[in-house]
Amino acid sequence: MIGEGDCSTIQAWKNERPMKCGPFGDLPAVTIGESKPNCWGGKMLGPWKDGNGVDRYACLFEPDSSNGPLPLVIFLHPSLLSADTIHLTNLLHYQNIYPLSGDSKRPGFSVLAPQGLSQQHHYPVPDARGKGWDNWYRQLSPRGSVLKDDYLYRENVDASTIDHFVADQVAAGKVDTQRVFVTGWSNGGAMGLLYALNRPTIAALAVYSAPDPFGAFNDPCSQTPVKKRPADNGEVRIYNPGLPVMHVHNNCDVAGLCPNSEHLAGQLRAIGVEAEDTIINFAGQQVTQCMPSCGTNPNGDTDPSSDPLGWSLGLAHHLRWPLTWTSTMLDFFRSHPFKPRR
């Protein structure tokens, strides 16, 4: 592991390096400004300065009563929105009643909702810039900064922000460390996938309508996930391939997200990741395939004129959390507490 004090002895990573695409995909996202949530009904954590010196925040929602350390669910919000998006889901409805610990006599869990930054995205307009998460710069090594080819590649600042707020709760003795889970919505789901697939302490992940964090839409530096040393810059290593993954997404989704999600599931399964891919229709019923009329490109479709149904009906699907599937996602968490992984 390389600490900050080692920077003077080596050439630090620079934005002006000759190649745009590197061993960790794209350059770090350009930050437009900090973002601060309201945390209605919860407790605001922060500010904490990330590696770029930007103030970061998170919302903490704790159950009414506690019987010792509790399971922790990390919720990552969609782009253009904030951590307060938690109130558009029904996760907090279950917070006091659902036995996520597996013990019916000890119901309850905490929810940590970090806040993303206002930054540039490799997504189509109107999502090309705004609040969100950087899942294009994929340096999420558990070791922190990585020295490669005389460059110091610093850790993704969103990943280190999530790490910080989780570590604070663990240090306070509030967290059952065998039951730390990740969920997210849209861009938050993509960041959740990238984060959890690189953090061996995460027990399981269940996300909704997430673009492929390794390549979708306008990303000029897509990569293939591998669980070994990458052969070239077209591959990126993940450090938690034993992660149980559940992805709930729509058969008709905005910008051709359904075939993009299917492509992601295939990539993960190819390297042995237990990926449960759940496709639902407008009524929330599970179906077996995507709707071709809403897009067929595995990279997604950024052109509304070529995918009008995806950018109308699919957008309506995408903008609502699947309320009837929340309990199933929690069941998935409960059945997958942390197990040592090789």
Buried (B, 14 or more C-beta within 10 A) or exposed (E): EBEEEEBEEEEBBEEEEEEEBBBBBBBBBEBEEBBBBEBEEBEBBBEBBBBEEBBBBBBBBBBEEEEEBBBBBBBBBBBBBBBBBBBBBBBBEBBEEBBBBEEEEBBBBBBBBBBBBBBBBBBBEEBBBBBBBBBBBBBBBBEBBBBEEEBBBBBBBBBBBBBBBBEBBBEEEBBBEBBBBBBBBBBBBBBBBBBBBBBBBBBBBBBBBBBBBBBBBBBEBBBBBBBEEBEEBBBBBBBBBBBBBBBBBBBBBBBBBBBBBBBBBEBBEEBEBBBEBBBBEEEBEEEEEBBEEBBEBBBBBBBBEEBEBBBEBBBEBBBBBBEEBBEBBBBBBBEBBBEEEE
